[in-house]
Amino acid sequence: MKTKKGFHLRNVCGEYVIVAEGIENIDFSKIINMNESAAFLWKKIDGSGDFTIDDLGAYLCEEYDVDEATAKADAAKLVQQWIDAEIIEE
């Protein structure tokens, strides 16, 4: 998987949101709000090329006090939300 071109994380008034930029995203009408851990993961993968759910789980384990199974399950849910929002590509 990888992030789609033109979507960038911004901090707006203390809230993390994904902003669509560029002509290819002209019809994007959604606002994607992210909590701190989702924003952390987006920063780790944005522009980095391919990533997996296992990668995201490992990042969560490195940054937060969470076990591997929980981290991977949370990462899988987050990836599905990102797929549904069309901000990443499989």
C-alpha positions as CSV (number, residue, x, y, z in Angstrom):
1,M,0.0,0.0,0.0
2,K,1.0,3.6,-0.3
3,T,-0.4,7.1,0.3
4,K,-2.1,8.7,-2.6
5,K,-0.4,11.7,-4.2
6,G,-1.8,15.1,-3.1
7,F,-3.0,14.2,0.4
8,H,-1.2,16.0,3.2
9,L,-1.5,16.0,7.0
10,R,-2.1,19.4,8.5
11,N,-2.6,20.6,12.0
12,V,-5.6,23.0,12.0
13,C,-6.4,24.6,15.3
14,G,-4.9,21.6,17.2
15,E,-6.7,19.0,15.1
16,Y,-4.9,16.7,12.6
17,V,-6.7,16.7,9.2
18,I,-5.8,15.3,5.8
19,V,-6.0,18.0,3.1
20,A,-6.3,17.3,-0.6
21,E,-4.1,19.4,-2.8
22,G,-3.5,19.4,-6.5
23,I,-5.6,19.1,-9.6
24,E,-5.9,15.3,-9.4
25,N,-7.9,15.8,-6.1
26,I,-10.2,18.6,-7.3
27,D,-13.3,16.6,-6.5
28,F,-12.3,15.5,-3.0
29,S,-15.0,16.7,-0.7
30,K,-14.2,14.8,2.5
31,I,-12.5,16.0,5.6
32,I,-10.4,13.3,7.2
33,N,-9.8,13.9,10.9
34,M,-7.0,11.9,12.6
35,N,-6.3,11.3,16.2
36,E,-2.7,11.6,17.5
37,S,-1.7,8.0,16.8
38,A,-3.2,8.0,13.3
39,A,-1.4,11.2,12.5
40,F,1.8,9.7,13.8
41,L,1.4,6.8,11.5
42,W,0.6,9.0,8.5
43,K,3.8,11.0,9.1
44,K,5.8,7.8,9.2
45,I,4.4,6.5,5.8
46,D,3.6,9.7,3.8
47,G,5.8,9.7,0.8
48,S,7.8,6.7,1.9
49,G,6.6,4.3,-0.7
50,D,5.0,1.0,0.1
51,F,4.0,0.0,3.6
52,T,2.1,-2.9,5.2
53,I,-0.1,-3.4,8.1
54,D,2.8,-5.1,9.8
55,D,4.9,-1.9,9.3
56,L,2.2,0.2,10.9
57,G,1.9,-2.2,13.8
58,A,5.6,-2.1,14.4
59,Y,5.6,1.7,14.4
60,L,2.8,1.7,17.0
61,C,4.8,-0.8,19.2
62,E,7.9,1.4,19.0
63,E,6.0,4.6,19.9
64,Y,3.3,3.4,22.3
65,D,3.1,0.9,25.1
66,V,1.0,-1.6,23.2
67,D,1.4,-5.3,22.4
68,E,2.0,-6.5,18.9
69,A,-1.4,-8.2,18.4
70,T,-3.3,-5.1,19.5
71,A,-1.1,-2.8,17.4
72,K,-1.7,-4.9,14.3
73,A,-5.4,-5.1,14.8
74,D,-5.6,-1.3,15.3
75,A,-3.4,-0.8,12.2
76,A,-5.7,-3.0,10.1
77,K,-8.8,-1.0,11.2
78,L,-7.0,2.2,10.4
79,V,-5.9,1.0,7.0
80,Q,-9.5,0.0,6.1
81,Q,-10.7,3.5,7.1
82,W,-8.0,5.0,4.9
83,I,-9.0,2.7,2.0
84,D,-12.6,3.7,2.4
85,A,-11.7,7.4,2.5
86,E,-9.6,6.8,-0.7
87,I,-6.4,8.4,0.7
88,I,-4.2,5.3,0.2
89,E,-3.8,2.8,-2.6
90,E,-3.5,-0.9,-2.3
